[in-house]
């Protein structure tokens, strides 16, 4: 079993599979609860939202330090969970299933005839 993890490709493949599993856990959790992390000051706020659609980044503007009743986010960037889970799974499958390169055979030293 130790021979399986000797190459760097196999180690990165397992790490990518672990990352995919973590994003899958976040995805399943987001189905049941929407969570939001907000970093704010008096002028603007930055929010990272985990929802069933994916992980969303929003930048919100305030007026005189108060949140408007119907605020409009100025920037929205969403990464869907399908891509957060799918790409690491494909990467790990490729890294784990390809055959490792074999070392070239050492050629015997040729003696020069003078």
Secondary structure, DSSP 8 states (H G I E B T S, - for coil): -GGGGSSHHHHHHHHHHHHHHHHHHHHHHHHH--EEEEEE-SSEEEEEEEETTEEEEEEEE-BTTB--TT--EEEEEEE-HHHHHHHHHHHHHHHHHS----------------
